[in-house]
Amino acid sequence: MNSAHHSTPNLSGVQWRTSSYSGGNNECVEVAPNLPHLIPVRDSKRPAGPVLIFDHTAWQAFVNDLA
């Protein structure tokens, strides 16, 4: 059985942003696109809550499927 060790990246310096379509109601998904190899995603209503982390390939596939 293969097991991979995944460490949690330091997210203290990320620059969170919301979509311009969110309307400023603080009920949106936030992304932090300023990390070199990862795209963290969180719920703007719960900024201290869990964060999903995607690699660029997975994030691009997700965004492409939205269109």
N, CA, C and O atoms as a Tinker XYZ file with bonds, in Angstrom:
   268  protein
     1  N      0.846000   -1.167000    0.000000    73     2
     2  CA     0.000000    0.000000    0.000000    64     1     3
     3  C      0.898000    1.237000    0.000000    63     2     4     5
     4  O      1.829000    1.342000    0.799000    81     3
     5  N      0.608000    2.163000   -0.898000    73     3     6
     6  CA     1.332000    3.430000   -0.954000    64     5     7
     7  C      0.581000    4.472000   -0.151000    63     6     8     9
     8  O     -0.647000    4.550000   -0.195000    81     7
     9  N      1.327000    5.259000    0.570000    73     7    10
    10  CA     0.697000    6.377000    1.263000    64     9    11
    11  C      1.541000    7.614000    1.024000    63    10    12    13
    12  O      2.770000    7.565000    1.063000    81    11
    13  N      0.876000    8.700000    0.780000    73    11    14
    14  CA     1.562000    9.962000    0.544000    64    13    15
    15  C      1.378000   10.849000    1.762000    63    14    16    17
    16  O      0.310000   10.872000    2.375000    81    15
    17  N      2.412000   11.566000    2.099000    73    15    18
    18  CA     2.343000   12.513000    3.201000    64    17    19
    19  C      2.037000   13.888000    2.628000    63    18    20    21
    20  O      2.788000   14.405000    1.800000    81    19
    21  N      0.954000   14.464000    3.062000    73    19    22
    22  CA     0.562000   15.790000    2.609000    64    21    23
    23  C      0.623000   16.732000    3.802000    63    22    24    25
    24  O     -0.045000   16.506000    4.811000    81    23
    25  N      1.414000   17.775000    3.691000    73    23    26
    26  CA     1.487000   18.741000    4.773000    64    25    27
    27  C      0.566000   19.921000    4.468000    63    26    28    29
    28  O      0.313000   20.245000    3.308000    81    27
    29  N      0.084000   20.539000    5.503000    73    27    30
    30  CA    -0.773000   21.708000    5.351000    64    29    31
    31  C      0.116000   22.919000    5.079000    63    30    32    33
    32  O      1.021000   23.211000    5.861000    81    31
    33  N     -0.134000   23.618000    3.985000    73    31    34
    34  CA     0.702000   24.783000    3.683000    64    33    35
    35  C      0.405000   25.944000    4.632000    63    34    36    37
    36  O     -0.691000   26.048000    5.183000    81    35
    37  N      1.380000   26.798000    4.807000    73    35    38
    38  CA     1.215000   28.003000    5.607000    64    37    39
    39  C      0.378000   28.984000    4.791000    63    38    40    41
    40  O      0.809000   29.428000    3.727000    81    39
    41  N     -0.790000   29.317000    5.269000    73    39    42
    42  CA    -1.699000   30.210000    4.548000    64    41    43
    43  C     -1.723000   31.620000    5.139000    63    42    44    45
    44  O     -2.601000   32.415000    4.803000    81    43
    45  N     -0.769000   31.936000    6.012000    73    43    46
    46  CA    -0.788000   33.239000    6.684000    64    45    47
    47  C     -0.561000   34.412000    5.730000    63    46    48    49
    48  O     -0.993000   35.527000    6.025000    81    47
    49  N      0.099000   34.191000    4.607000    73    47    50
    50  CA     0.374000   35.293000    3.700000    64    49    51
    51  C     -0.499000   35.338000    2.462000    63    50    52    53
    52  O     -0.222000   36.099000    1.534000    81    51
    53  N     -1.555000   34.528000    2.438000    73    51    54
    54  CA    -2.384000   34.507000    1.233000    64    53    55
    55  C     -3.230000   35.765000    1.133000    63    54    56    57
    56  O     -3.541000   36.403000    2.138000    81    55
    57  N     -3.592000   36.106000   -0.079000    73    55    58
    58  CA    -4.421000   37.278000   -0.343000    64    57    59
    59  C     -5.776000   36.789000   -0.844000    63    58    60    61
    60  O     -5.943000   36.481000   -2.024000    81    59
    61  N     -6.736000   36.723000    0.069000    73    59    62
    62  CA    -8.065000   36.220000   -0.259000    64    61    63
    63  C     -8.816000   37.236000   -1.108000    63    62    64    65
    64  O     -8.687000   38.443000   -0.908000    81    63
    65  N     -9.595000   36.740000   -2.049000    73    63    66
    66  CA   -10.458000   37.623000   -2.844000    64    65    67
    67  C    -11.761000   36.899000   -3.137000    63    66    68    69
    68  O    -11.819000   35.670000   -3.196000    81    67
    69  N    -12.802000   37.697000   -3.318000    73    67    70
    70  CA   -14.102000   37.153000   -3.682000    64    69    71
    71  C    -14.422000   37.563000   -5.104000    63    70    72    73
    72  O    -13.812000   38.478000   -5.656000    81    71
    73  N    -15.366000   36.888000   -5.672000    73    71    74
    74  CA   -15.802000   37.208000   -7.026000    64    73    75
    75  C    -16.461000   38.584000   -7.059000    63    74    76    77
    76  O    -17.126000   38.990000   -6.106000    81    75
    77  N    -16.271000   39.283000   -8.152000    73    75    78
    78  CA   -16.954000   40.574000   -8.319000    64    77    79
    79  C    -18.464000   40.379000   -8.447000    63    78    80    81
    80  O    -19.221000   41.342000   -8.325000    81    79
    81  N    -18.905000   39.158000   -8.690000    73    79    82
    82  CA   -20.327000   38.843000   -8.803000    64    81    83
    83  C    -20.984000   38.590000   -7.456000    63    82    84    85
    84  O    -22.196000   38.381000   -7.397000    81    83
    85  N    -20.211000   38.603000   -6.369000    73    83    86
    86  CA   -20.775000   38.273000   -5.059000    64    85    87
    87  C    -21.671000   39.377000   -4.521000    63    86    88    89
    88  O    -22.482000   39.119000   -3.631000    81    87
    89  N    -21.554000   40.583000   -5.024000    73    87    90
    90  CA   -22.412000   41.669000   -4.586000    64    89    91
    91  C    -22.048000   42.248000   -3.232000    63    90    92    93
    92  O    -22.786000   43.076000   -2.699000    81    91
    93  N    -20.929000   41.832000   -2.666000    73    91    94
    94  CA   -20.486000   42.381000   -1.390000    64    93    95
    95  C    -21.308000   41.943000   -0.200000    63    94    96    97
    96  O    -21.251000   42.585000    0.849000    81    95
    97  N    -22.074000   40.866000   -0.325000    73    95    98
    98  CA   -22.928000   40.416000    0.782000    64    97    99
    99  C    -22.232000   39.429000    1.710000    63    98   100   101
   100  O    -22.864000   38.872000    2.608000    81    99
   101  N    -20.947000   39.210000    1.504000    73    99   102
   102  CA   -20.133000   38.325000    2.345000    64   101   103
   103  C    -20.675000   36.896000    2.386000    63   102   104   105
   104  O    -20.509000   36.198000    3.386000    81   103
   105  N    -21.311000   36.467000    1.320000    73   103   106
   106  CA   -21.792000   35.095000    1.211000    64   105   107
   107  C    -21.270000   34.514000   -0.092000    63   106   108   109
   108  O    -22.025000   34.269000   -1.034000    81   107
   109  N    -19.981000   34.303000   -0.121000    73   107   110
   110  CA   -19.344000   33.887000   -1.361000    64   109   111
   111  C    -18.161000   32.980000   -1.052000    63   110   112   113
   112  O    -17.710000   32.880000    0.089000    81   111
   113  N    -17.690000   32.347000   -2.063000    73   111   114
   114  CA   -16.462000   31.578000   -1.968000    64   113   115
   115  C    -15.304000   32.538000   -2.168000    63   114   116   117
   116  O    -15.350000   33.392000   -3.053000    81   115
   117  N    -14.275000   32.408000   -1.362000    73   115   118
   118  CA   -13.061000   33.206000   -1.521000    64   117   119
   119  C    -11.936000   32.306000   -1.999000    63   118   120   121
   120  O    -11.830000   31.154000   -1.578000    81   119
   121  N    -11.104000   32.832000   -2.871000    73   119   122
   122  CA    -9.929000   32.103000   -3.339000    64   121   123
   123  C     -8.702000   32.946000   -3.061000    63   122   124   125
   124  O     -8.784000   34.169000   -2.939000    81   123
   125  N     -7.573000   32.283000   -2.963000    73   123   126
   126  CA    -6.289000   32.959000   -2.755000    64   125   127
   127  C     -5.357000   32.514000   -3.885000    63   126   128   129
   128  O     -4.654000   31.512000   -3.754000    81   127
   129  N     -5.354000   33.255000   -4.987000    73   127   130
   130  CA    -4.602000   32.829000   -6.160000    64   129   131
   131  C     -3.125000   33.189000   -6.145000    63   130   132   133
   132  O     -2.452000   33.006000   -7.159000    81   131
   133  N     -2.593000   33.692000   -5.035000    73   131   134
   134  CA    -1.220000   34.165000   -5.034000    64   133   135
   135  C     -0.188000   33.130000   -4.575000    63   134   136   137
   136  O      0.974000   33.488000   -4.379000    81   135
   137  N     -0.563000   31.887000   -4.400000    73   135   138
   138  CA     0.417000   30.844000   -4.069000    64   137   139
   139  C      0.921000   30.205000   -5.359000    63   138   140   141
   140  O      0.147000   30.038000   -6.301000    81   139
   141  N      2.195000   29.848000   -5.420000    73   139   142
   142  CA     2.762000   29.378000   -6.686000    64   141   143
   143  C      2.155000   28.091000   -7.252000    63   142   144   145
   144  O      2.044000   27.964000   -8.471000    81   143
   145  N      1.761000   27.138000   -6.411000    73   143   146
   146  CA     1.307000   25.841000   -6.927000    64   145   147
   147  C     -0.036000   25.397000   -6.387000    63   146   148   149
   148  O     -0.497000   24.298000   -6.698000    81   147
   149  N     -0.675000   26.242000   -5.578000    73   147   150
   150  CA    -1.916000   25.843000   -4.915000    64   149   151
   151  C     -2.966000   26.941000   -5.004000    63   150   152   153
   152  O     -2.638000   28.124000   -5.099000    81   151
   153  N     -4.235000   26.536000   -4.971000    73   151   154
   154  CA    -5.355000   27.473000   -4.923000    64   153   155
   155  C     -6.181000   27.119000   -3.680000    63   154   156   157
   156  O     -6.956000   26.163000   -3.713000    81   155
   157  N     -6.025000   27.874000   -2.589000    73   155   158
   158  CA    -6.876000   27.657000   -1.417000    64   157   159
   159  C     -8.249000   28.284000   -1.653000    63   158   160   161
   160  O     -8.361000   29.330000   -2.291000    81   159
   161  N     -9.285000   27.639000   -1.135000    73   159   162
   162  CA   -10.666000   28.101000   -1.289000    64   161   163
   163  C    -11.343000   27.987000    0.073000    63   162   164   165
   164  O    -11.185000   26.991000    0.779000    81   163
   165  N    -12.107000   29.033000    0.431000    73   163   166
   166  CA   -12.823000   29.000000    1.718000    64   165   167
   167  C    -14.164000   29.697000    1.591000    63   166   168   169
   168  O    -14.428000   30.387000    0.607000    81   167
   169  N    -15.001000   29.510000    2.589000    73   167   170
   170  CA   -16.308000   30.151000    2.679000    64   169   171
   171  C    -16.108000   31.508000    3.340000    63   170   172   173
   172  O    -15.558000   31.581000    4.439000    81   171
   173  N    -16.540000   32.574000    2.695000    73   171   174
   174  CA   -16.338000   33.918000    3.250000    64   173   175
   175  C    -17.083000   34.123000    4.570000    63   174   176   177
   176  O    -16.700000   34.981000    5.365000    81   175
   177  N    -18.127000   33.356000    4.809000    73   175   178
   178  CA   -18.863000   33.460000    6.075000    64   177   179
   179  C    -18.098000   32.823000    7.227000    63   178   180   181
   180  O    -18.374000   33.102000    8.393000    81   179
   181  N    -17.132000   31.965000    6.895000    73   179   182
   182  CA   -16.361000   31.252000    7.921000    64   181   183
   183  C    -14.867000   31.352000    7.621000    63   182   184   185
   184  O    -14.235000   30.338000    7.325000    81   183
   185  N    -14.291000   32.550000    7.691000    73   183   186
   186  CA   -12.887000   32.706000    7.320000    64   185   187
   187  C    -11.918000   31.901000    8.181000    63   186   188   189
   188  O    -10.810000   31.606000    7.733000    81   187
   189  N    -12.298000   31.546000    9.382000    73   187   190
   190  CA   -11.438000   30.719000   10.224000    64   189   191
   191  C    -11.775000   29.234000   10.088000    63   190   192   193
   192  O    -11.174000   28.391000   10.754000    81   191
   193  N    -12.726000   28.925000    9.230000    73   191   194
   194  CA   -13.155000   27.541000    9.051000    64   193   195
   195  C    -12.239000   26.775000    8.127000    63   194   196   197
   196  O    -11.120000   27.211000    7.855000    81   195
   197  N    -12.699000   25.641000    7.642000    73   195   198
   198  CA   -11.862000   24.788000    6.798000    64   197   199
   199  C    -11.541000   25.440000    5.453000    63   198   200   201
   200  O    -12.290000   26.276000    4.947000    81   199
   201  N    -10.418000   25.034000    4.902000    73   199   202
   202  CA    -9.956000   25.516000    3.595000    64   201   203
   203  C     -9.744000   24.305000    2.699000    63   202   204   205
   204  O     -9.094000   23.338000    3.094000    81   203
   205  N    -10.291000   24.362000    1.503000    73   203   206
   206  CA   -10.020000   23.341000    0.494000    64   205   207
   207  C     -8.831000   23.823000   -0.323000    63   206   208   209
   208  O     -8.742000   25.008000   -0.645000    81   207
   209  N     -7.924000   22.925000   -0.658000    73   207   210
   210  CA    -6.736000   23.313000   -1.411000    64   209   211
   211  C     -6.660000   22.482000   -2.683000    63   210   212   213
   212  O     -6.646000   21.252000   -2.645000    81   211
   213  N     -6.611000   23.187000   -3.815000    73   211   214
   214  CA    -6.551000   22.556000   -5.129000    64   213   215
   215  C     -5.209000   22.850000   -5.781000    63   214   216   217
   216  O     -4.617000   23.904000   -5.546000    81   215
   217  N     -4.731000   21.924000   -6.597000    73   215   218
   218  CA    -3.599000   22.287000   -7.448000    64   217   219
   219  C     -4.165000   23.032000   -8.651000    63   218   220   221
   220  O     -5.375000   23.026000   -8.876000    81   219
   221  N     -3.289000   23.675000   -9.426000    73   219   222
   222  CA    -3.767000   24.510000  -10.535000    64   221   223
   223  C     -4.547000   23.718000  -11.582000    63   222   224   225
   224  O     -5.509000   24.232000  -12.153000    81   223
   225  N     -4.147000   22.484000  -11.839000    73   223   226
   226  CA    -4.840000   21.666000  -12.833000    64   225   227
   227  C     -6.270000   21.366000  -12.391000    63   226   228   229
   228  O     -7.206000   21.493000  -13.180000    81   227
   229  N     -6.436000   20.972000  -11.146000    73   227   230
   230  CA    -7.774000   20.666000  -10.629000    64   229   231
   231  C     -8.639000   21.926000  -10.582000    63   230   232   233
   232  O     -9.824000   21.875000  -10.911000    81   231
   233  N     -8.056000   23.051000  -10.176000    73   231   234
   234  CA    -8.824000   24.296000  -10.116000    64   233   235
   235  C     -9.262000   24.717000  -11.515000    63   234   236   237
   236  O    -10.408000   25.124000  -11.705000    81   235
   237  N     -8.364000   24.624000  -12.497000    73   235   238
   238  CA    -8.710000   25.018000  -13.861000    64   237   239
   239  C     -9.815000   24.121000  -14.415000    63   238   240   241
   240  O    -10.705000   24.602000  -15.117000    81   239
   241  N     -9.769000   22.827000  -14.110000    73   239   242
   242  CA   -10.826000   21.909000  -14.557000    64   241   243
   243  C    -12.160000   22.310000  -13.927000    63   242   244   245
   244  O    -13.188000   22.300000  -14.603000    81   243
   245  N    -12.153000   22.660000  -12.645000    73   243   246
   246  CA   -13.366000   23.100000  -11.966000    64   245   247
   247  C    -13.925000   24.370000  -12.619000    63   246   248   249
   248  O    -15.117000   24.439000  -12.921000    81   247
   249  N    -13.080000   25.357000  -12.832000    73   247   250
   250  CA   -13.518000   26.623000  -13.431000    64   249   251
   251  C    -14.034000   26.393000  -14.849000    63   250   252   253
   252  O    -15.042000   26.982000  -15.240000    81   251
   253  N    -13.360000   25.549000  -15.620000    73   251   254
   254  CA   -13.798000   25.261000  -16.985000    64   253   255
   255  C    -15.182000   24.612000  -16.990000    63   254   256   257
   256  O    -15.987000   24.876000  -17.883000    81   255
   257  N    -15.458000   23.770000  -16.006000    73   255   258
   258  CA   -16.767000   23.107000  -15.951000    64   257   259
   259  C    -17.884000   24.071000  -15.565000    63   258   260   261
   260  O    -19.055000   23.782000  -15.812000    81   259
   261  N    -17.544000   25.208000  -14.965000    73   259   262
   262  CA   -18.560000   26.189000  -14.614000    64   261   263
   263  C    -19.072000   26.952000  -15.835000    63   262   264   265
   264  O    -20.208000   27.427000  -15.852000    81   263
   265  N    -18.238000   27.059000  -16.833000    73   263   266
   266  CA   -18.601000   27.859000  -18.021000    64   265   267
   267  C    -19.586000   27.143000  -18.906000    63   266   268
   268  O    -19.990000   27.677000  -19.939000    81   267
